Amino acid sequence: MYLVNHLSYQVESNAVGVTLETKRKRIPIVKEACNFNGYDVVSLMSETSKIRELITKRSTLEILIPMCCTTKPVRYKEFKQVLKGTSSRTLSTRLKELEKNGILQRLSYNEIPPRVEYKLTTKGQELVKSMIELLSWMRKWSNS
């Protein structure tokens, strides 16, 4: 059993060599370098880090996954009712982060009382679809 795992990469003419680093030793994962034709590896790793940081924050998945099942905008009030253990501050922060990253679109109406709705952008729909596929893969292989 390894205590800490780190994924490292080395850039050499658009190729990536991947090594799993543990406290005890380095284990080569890919003996021959992978080739990411058309991608800048450093940018790809940076983007991977950003999206991982966003989707692993508390309540983010709880906000996104149910939205894949509806094409209608979801009101802030509905999020608040469904996410009972989540504070208003955390919910507001997550919604703002998802909007800033182009995952959600915020629709505000000049009404009394104020009405704010959120819906997935195309980018958000693709992200949720990918997450659902990853969760399906995890379910399939979790018992092996």
NORKA-V68667 format. One record per backbone hydrogen bond with DSSP energy under -1.0 kcal/mol. NH is the residue of the N-H (numbers start at 1). CO is the residue of the C=O. E is the energy in kcal/mol with one decimal. If there is no record, write none. Layout:
# NORKA-V68667
nh & co & e
NH & CO & E
NH & CO & E
This chain:
# NORKA-V68667
nh & co & e
6 & 21 & -1.6
8 & 19 & -1.8
12 & 15 & -1.3
16 & 34 & -2.1
19 & 8 & -1.2
20 & 27 & -2.7
21 & 6 & -2.4
22 & 25 & -1.9
27 & 20 & -2.9
29 & 18 & -1.5
30 & 18 & -1.4
34 & 16 & -2.4
36 & 14 & -1.3
39 & 36 & -2.2
44 & 40 & -2.5
45 & 41 & -2.6
46 & 42 & -2.0
47 & 43 & -2.7
48 & 44 & -2.2
49 & 45 & -2.0
50 & 46 & -2.1
51 & 47 & -2.5
52 & 48 & -2.2
53 & 49 & -2.3
54 & 50 & -2.0
55 & 51 & -2.7
56 & 52 & -1.5
57 & 54 & -1.0
60 & 57 & -1.8
63 & 59 & -1.3
64 & 60 & -2.5
65 & 61 & -2.4
68 & 65 & -1.4
69 & 66 & -1.3
70 & 67 & -1.2
74 & 118 & -3.3
76 & 116 & -1.7
79 & 75 & -1.8
80 & 76 & -2.5
81 & 77 & -1.9
82 & 78 & -2.1
83 & 79 & -2.9
84 & 82 & -1.2
86 & 83 & -1.7
91 & 87 & -2.5
92 & 88 & -2.6
93 & 89 & -2.5
94 & 90 & -2.7
95 & 91 & -2.5
96 & 92 & -2.3
97 & 93 & -2.5
98 & 94 & -2.7
99 & 95 & -2.1
100 & 96 & -2.8
101 & 97 & -1.9
102 & 99 & -1.7
103 & 98 & -2.7
104 & 98 & -1.4
105 & 119 & -3.1
107 & 117 & -3.4
109 & 115 & -2.7
111 & 109 & -2.0
115 & 109 & -1.1
117 & 107 & -3.1
118 & 74 & -2.4
119 & 105 & -1.8
121 & 103 & -2.3
125 & 121 & -2.6
126 & 122 & -2.2
127 & 123 & -2.1
128 & 124 & -2.7
129 & 125 & -2.3
130 & 126 & -2.1
131 & 127 & -2.4
132 & 128 & -2.6
133 & 129 & -2.1
134 & 130 & -2.2
135 & 131 & -2.7
136 & 132 & -2.3
137 & 133 & -2.2
138 & 134 & -2.5
139 & 135 & -2.4
140 & 136 & -2.5
141 & 137 & -2.1
142 & 138 & -1.1
144 & 141 & -1.2
